[in-house]
Amino acid sequence: MNSPDTIKRILDECRTIAVVGLSSKATRPSHGVAGYMQRAGYRIVPVNPNEAEVLGENAYASLAEVSEKIDLVDVFRRSEEAGTVVDDAIAIRAKAVWLQEGVIDNEAAQRALDAGLLVVMDRCWLKEHARRRM
């Protein structure tokens, strides 16, 4: 978890990313990070029951409703809600989960690792991607 190799593999191999908690409000961190991902060539799938469309993509109320294969589940939810999202990521057979900065749930991260998923916790996807490009 959080190893440079894990981060590299996620950035290189995970091209379709479900962003759980993605907001249409441009001032929200989730919107900025997802917009960056999209501009960097990644496919973004918004998951938020309060949104219909974000960044030109149809939004889904839950991971279970997404029909396409998801490589990475990027979590922009409070730490106490992360476990449910991680369990959903395991259920849809995602390759990886990424808990954004400030999102910490060690038990959920361990469940994901035990299920064979790559895991990053308490890190910013955008910062890690930008750092790698330097």
Buried (B, 14 or more C-beta within 10 A) or exposed (E): BEEEEBBEBBBEEBEBBBBBBBBBEEEBBBBEBBBBBBEEEBBBBBBBEEBEEBBEBEBBEBBEEBEEEBBBBBBBBEBEBBBBBBBBBBEBEBBBBBBBBEBEBEEBBEBBEEBEBBBBBBBBBBEBBEEEEE
